């Protein structure tokens, strides 16, 4: 009996010690993102607590452009970011030590045009005003180097305005532009709140890895385990987005639509979760970068170089594979 009492006291003391001890500290990690559906896995991983699941205390920091985001990575203010890889290519060609460590999303970019602008195909954009992304962004490069080219247009045939997706939608509503080249969910929102129609979507004709996860070579070297944990969390978030879009929408809808409902032209008030759920379904998320997608990235780098936006020190073609590190992908057997 005495032994039982001693064991009870000991177990109680041990339990008190365990529960009074501070929880294991999470490792701090800073991730940059853009407020577009292409970056949904970064937001969903944060809101679903997946970063914490893998032992990271993540600070999710919004940027208005990929250019600003890449500057923060190069400057050491961020550990990683989800954005278009053209900025990484441009900086790497100048000597910046950057690494593409995983995929994120295959490009969905739609051209939506005002119904009163008489634009039914890409070629009809000649002489029109088009809102798009900042010059040099992945969207800008693909728009001018692929979309316009295939339609027989030259870049200066269209008055392209580099603005944020949110401003692009506002410009459509305010009739300041005739059309816009948009990510989701802005493409969907524009069609719900303004008299516009979709005339083109590049993912249907020229799929490409629009968004990737990028870090600095130094961060990958010194904090590889933390980088991999962040990728594990985003991989899980991608599975959530693909398999349970309605659940994912509840987590991230507030990032895109401030009010609980969206007032539409033809469907009355729509729950923001329903709008974002449908936008999620339109996307192709993937943490894996296969050979085909890496080759497409090389094509885009070649376009940049042909446009004169990318110049290497020796004048030779820039090799995208020189900044790609898929060790996490290989280890996880994706």
Buried (B, 14 or more C-beta within 10 A) or exposed (E): EEEEEEEEEEEEEEEEEEEEEEEEEEBEBBBBBBBBBBBBBBBBBBBBEBBBEBBBEBBBBEBBBBBBBBBBBBEEEBBBBBBBBBBBBBBBBEEBBBBBBBBBBBBBBBBBBBEEBEBEEBEBBBEBBBBBBBEBBBBBBBBBBBBBEBBEBEBEBBEBBBBBBBBBBBBBBEEBBBBBBBBBBBBBBBBBBBBBBBBBBBBEEBBBBBBBBBBBBEBBEEBBEBBBBBBBBBBBBBBBBBEBBEBBBBBBBBBBBEEEBBEBEEEEEBBBBBBBBBBBEBBEBBBBBBEEBBEBBBBBBBBBBEBEBBEEEEEEEBEBEEBBBBEBBEEBEB
